[in-house]
Structure formats: C-alpha cells, structure tokens
Amino acid sequence: MNKTQILIIEDEPALRTMLEITLQANNYAVQLAKKGKDGLIMAENHPPDLILLDLGLPDIRGQELLVQLRTWFTNPIIIISVQKEEEEIIKALDNGANDYLSKPFRTGELLARMRASLRSVVAEDYQPVLQFSGLSINLEERTVRREEELIRLTTTEYNLLLLLAKNEGKVLTHAFLLRTIWGPGFINQSQYLRVFIAQLRKKLEPDPNNPSYIITESGVGYRFLGMFG
Ligand code: CA
C-alpha cells in the first residue's frame, strides 16, 4: 500500500525535524519545505494527501500561500500557528484550512487531527447514510438515529447537523455556519448558533455537558467528531 504523503511547510528547524520524525514513525511519507515558495512548488510537483502549513513563514505570508493553494489543492490543509492568534486562525479557516494546531501542541493531538482530516476526504463519495460512532444520518429520508432510536430534529437543526457532519473533523467558523444556514445577513448573530448547538447537543449527545460529537473550538467555531475511541 502506498504511504499517505504529507507536505510540511515550516521554517523552524526544530519543529520541522520533530514533525518529520513523528510522522515517519507513524508510517507517513514526508516532504519538507523551509519556505513558502518551495512548499508551493513541491505541492504542485507531487500533490500530497495533506499539508501542514505554518502561518509565519519568511518569504510568503501563510494566509496568502493558503489562498494560492486553495485555487487548485482540495486535500486537507492543517494550519500550525502560535497561540492567541484567534483572528488569524479564523481567517485561515475561512480561507479554506481544514483545521489548526496552536504551538506548542502534543503529538497525539497532531496525529488525531490529521486522521480526522484525512478521514473526511474519504467520506466525500456519496453515501445515502452517513455512519458515525452510535449515530447515523440518512440523507434520503433526512432522518437521524442514535443507536436505533429516531431523533426528532427541526429543519434548521438537521441542516446544521448535516453541515457539521459532512465536514467531519474540520473546524467550521461561527461566521461560516451562520452564513450557510441562516444567510449572509446573520453572520453576527452568534446567539442563534449557540441556541441551536445547545438544542442539538441535548438531542444527540449522550452527555450534553461533555459533548463528544459537536466540539466547541473556543472563540473560533465548532467541529464535528464522528469517531471515538
Ligand atoms: Ca514560523
């Protein structure tokens, strides 16, 4: 079987080496770029299955690189950023990044985020039923079941859940969710989102206070996780 190809675009030597060693030890094939321009050329020559992209690069701004990549590159891109850069993170997610990791991050977290992003690519083929741990969504019937039990959702709750579930593993920003579900005039109405997320959790989550499906990314948005354990 061919190894999954990861392109790392990161200018800090220590972090680059740590990522290389970790990913190789976990059976990924790794390409390394120290600069944005090198990364862009490598991605074009050998399109990877996933890109880890540092936002702070010496030659091109990470955001600009992301926009350029997203004109043709459809596989997952995970942003690596410094902590407390919420606005930059939100911008990156709106520019098409799938997820982000704030430095310093744990290896286990990095690998879990990568698996979730890679899994969402596989799930893109049309399936009439989306199957997750203990939860299924039937796209033809527009029904949701937890174990075998039918869960009654309003149209908005269903649409919101479906949008999150179809982007499994990906962080969706508040503005993106509000714009997509309610329309462009609603991007500042984050209270709508809070109310509907709370309702969904009450109906879906085994423990609504410790959600396992709909995860809060504080100050940024929400992420759907479909597989546990
Ligand atoms: Ca950097």
Residues whose N, C-alpha, C, O or C-beta is under 5 A from the ligand:
A	BS01	CA	D11 E12 D54 G56 L57
